Amino acid sequence: MNARNQRPEPPHSSATYRSGAYTSLLPWQVRERRFPPTGLGRRGLNPDDVYAFLDRVAGDMAAVYAALAESRRETARIKAGLRRWQTDQARARNERDQAR
């Protein structure tokens, strides 16, 4: 299975609440989405169908942005921890060198 068809992992702490049956949209689903024309001799698309789809896309985008923000916070936390560890190691090395 290639990356195009893989479903993204749901974020662990999401601000949106959905049923367990909800599945996020995949990029190919957005690209291939077609809306039926409106009936009764009107031209264009059914606005309710379009707005429902846009709401779903917006919800999925919000979840992606929330996951990205969480990932960035985790990266910053790990970098800060690594810097502290490196500082502690350098300090310990200097103390060992001075004790000799």
Number of C-alpha atoms within 10 A of each C-alpha: 5 5 7 9 11 10 12 12 9 13 14 8 11 14 11 11 8 9 6 6 6 8 12 17 15 15 13 10 11 12 8 8 8 11 13 10 14 13 10 6 7 9 9 11 14 14 12 9 15 14 11 11 15 13 12 14 17 12 16 18 14 15 19 17 12 17 18 13 12 16 12 12 12 12 12 12 12 12 12 12 12 12 12 12 12 12 12 12 12 12 12 12 12 11 11 10 9 8 7 5
